[in-house]
Amino acid sequence: MRVYHLEVLEGYEWVLPTRKADYETLSFDGTPRASTWKPVTVKLLRAAEDGTKFSQSDMPWLGTHAPVLRTRAVAALKEFLSVYGELLPLACADGDLQVFNATSIVAALDAYRSEVVTFSSGGVMTIKEYAFKPSTLRGVGVFKLPEIPRGPVFFTEEFVMLVQRRGLIGVGFKLVWDSSRRRLPDPSGDRVRLHASSARERRPSRCYEANRRRCDDRRGGSRRAEVDRQTRRKRLRHRAASRSRGSGTS
């Protein structure tokens, strides 16, 4: 089982609220908003400061917490996403956009295996490394965590594969947890990047994989060396205790 969240994809357009106060409006916490929602006014950032133009994305970047969808993405993903939240309209002069508010909150975090940074009060400040309880995610495609309700929207492989099959472009996913690995091979995680030139997943390079295996081997060798040292220390303590008992008897 794998879990991802969105990742900004270089060279593709962004979505920006026109009012600073609306960044807070779009900071969803899992609470349904449809009944009281008023479209937030946003604009598309289509070029960098140096004039470099950005390509159009089916899911323009706003943040990991609030996926934005163009009409094409809405048509492809609405049925799937409606099970886990609601699509809310945005007011944009440059195109028809909707933002996804995930209302599916799942207590899936494995706190013992995650690297969690807390406030002095005990509340969660951030999570540097994620680990999840697989049993809580069976049949789940999209979710948020109760520990960080304003944090990222998480997606399982089912959703990522659906995005790929539908041929959506300009969408980036970052792998944050893989149940088959004790730890991710690299702190930055693996990526799935869907570009206009190809809707296929970009796999890590052979060089990357070779370096990962070497790192894993080194970590494994270090663990074995530490176990050997601990075993030798135990044997030496045992021998010293035996000699001490023998001297006392004589």
Phi, psi and omega in degrees: 000137179234147179233136182232164159225168181296155177219140179298138182248118184300136176093003181241156186295156178244163172246132180229128173296145180281339177244136180300325182298336183281348172298322177290322178301323182271006176270081186287147181239017180096355179277133177301139182237352190305320186291337182241008189287135171239126185307129177278137180278126181227167174226157178265128174271110189251002179205152177280172181298332180275004178095353179297126182280143177265149176280156178287140180242145174287340177224079182303144187285127169238318179168169179291340186273344188214086178296133178250139184233135169280174184305318182297319179290323177299314180298324184279331192240351187303314182300319180290313185291331184298338178289334189245004180169206185221145175264126184243134183289146173247151177264110184220126181286343186265355181168166178275115183233147172227148179249142182263124175256106181283121179252004178273104180256120184236128178280070188258351185290130172268093188296331182289330182257353178271161174255101188250132176257125184244158171283168178298335179284347182103348178289157182278123176275308178200166178238113183280326178219131185262143167220141185236160176267108186305325184297333181278348185251007178295124180079007180258133180252329183217140179197164169236165181259139179294336180290330180223069186298336177266008181274201186297154166270127182258147181231140173269174185304329182303317180289316181300318179293325178296317178300318179295314182298324182281357175072026179288145185237161179072031182238131179241139176235141175248128176284122180249347178199139178225118185296341181276353180242141176292318175220155176292146183292340183214137182304334181280348178076174175273161181236151166239116183237122183253106183257167180297327182285339182201133178261020179262156180290135175273113181280153175301146182293163178298322178299317179299314181296320179296317178296322179298316181296322178296318178298317178299318180296319180295318179296320178296319178295321179296319179295318179296321179297320180294320177298318179298318179296316180296322178296316179298319179298318179298318180296318179296319178296320179297317179295318179297320179294324179293318179297321181296318179293323180295321180293321180293325181291320181287000000 
